[in-house]
């Protein structure tokens, strides 16, 4: 910030600062700079490179996200400090929408829109055209058309798109790839959905494309493609009306309302063969908006009617899948005969509409042959919800929720499901309530000669763990948990540990032997040279509790065996709990590192994951004090490379820094305890804070790849019955 003089009117360097922070051309930076007055330039002058980038990234988020409704972005989706800067720079305006009485939203100002268009133009010029060539053009156009054609948001994607996602693995894959491609190129964002029809109630998470983006610039959108798209959409809508027809027959009704205009004639055309064969009898005097039919009163007549309708649905599914496959090199079978027979059932065993959808979704899922880790989290309206870490960027998961929300139940359940599949699990338990059942191996850490490990022990197996590295780690952990320890005490502690290593192995900087922790205690508490006096008061707890000495040594390597290892720390004072857990995880890291990094590429989950570590109240292990990093901050990225999956829980998303959050591929958020908690957590997850307050215990939202699934966690009592 030295390149701008804030105190006078010399702002010649503002354009240069914008150019550097935003990676734009000189002419563009000058154009943007010219939009601001002196007061606004002073605001920019006080910001560093990172802060400037964050402000304009959020401006673009508002600009793109408001496009399909032009009713603004909710304030909960923008961090408070950024929101204040955007307002001070006059880049956004308040938007008052009658149906959003309970929410505050923002739109871009005229100035904000002009600046946003500069960035959008850059992104269009640099768009990855090659990435488009790898996608199915029909599916891509359908996704694009759906995102661009909506005037008001809907709770879910339109029925036609949702139906295609269910029946076609090819289409689902393209949908996910298209969203990723457009998002990676900065031309699409995920935003909260809300609709006027329900009083401004916050809705689902939704993908929005910049209005300047036209897929026609990258694929050939000819009349044939458009015709096939319209045909697929029509067939999808007809399929859903046939669901209604099945419901009517099941409920003994003999009429159905049609609300899709000219689709009525198409539905009549589809079911005319049923009338000709006497399976159902159509009423020729049907009104403009309904079809009347008679299916007969007997059970067999009813079953025949439903079976006939399902046969029509089967043909629609086949037709759509084959049409999508026609746009790919090499024809792809949409739905096999075995799947069709399974999902349609027999006339004697007819599923209801909801059951049919669940079967359809499950049998056409491209996960059906997946043999990796499947962690059953709970149940949603569409069936079981799984976390599959082998399919994610890493095996890390974050669980956020207030006291009583069900975090501990969730962690127990995850541990149980992983152990059931023979994966090693380490539970770091600060409160003594995390063990899922009595079969786990529990290490009760308490006062006296019990379980212990030596954080200063070296081994030839751990090549990177030198005396210098071990000393640095130990001192880091001490500084974090005894934050008032002074420089002189830290220097003395470092000196004593170094002397201990030299006495054990004076000829080498590596030691194959063990530096007994009791030796360090003796040096601190039995020294009469006066140098160690300041250390004694701080470290007496370690000595009194015999924290790192005892008669039952814990083998860190044993944690890598299948099953659950439970470290129960609730008998220790809080600062000693944190210290023990911090140093134990550092020790585990070196043990994993000695095995080498996990191979990249197509490998099994068994080879990818050596152990999963689960920590409740994980905020205690992510502190960053006095320049020293706690274990999870220090090794957040390296842990993944070493084959460790990390499941962390806490009450607030703010307990974790960007380094941790960037490495969490899966997130579960649960009920917030207070309004303040709800507001802070909601900003990160892009959800309505009021919804977080209304969640019941065990109720959660599972977030993976920007997709949200609402579910109810299955408690251990139900899992153990299986």
Order of alpha helices (4+ residues) and beta strands (2+ residues): alpha-alpha-alpha-alpha-beta-alpha-beta-beta-alpha-alpha-alpha-alpha-alpha-beta-beta-alpha-beta-alpha-beta-beta-alpha-alpha-alpha-beta-beta-beta-alpha-beta-beta-beta-alpha-alpha-alpha-alpha-beta-beta-alpha-alpha-beta-beta-beta-alpha-alpha-beta-alpha-beta-alpha-alpha-beta-beta-alpha
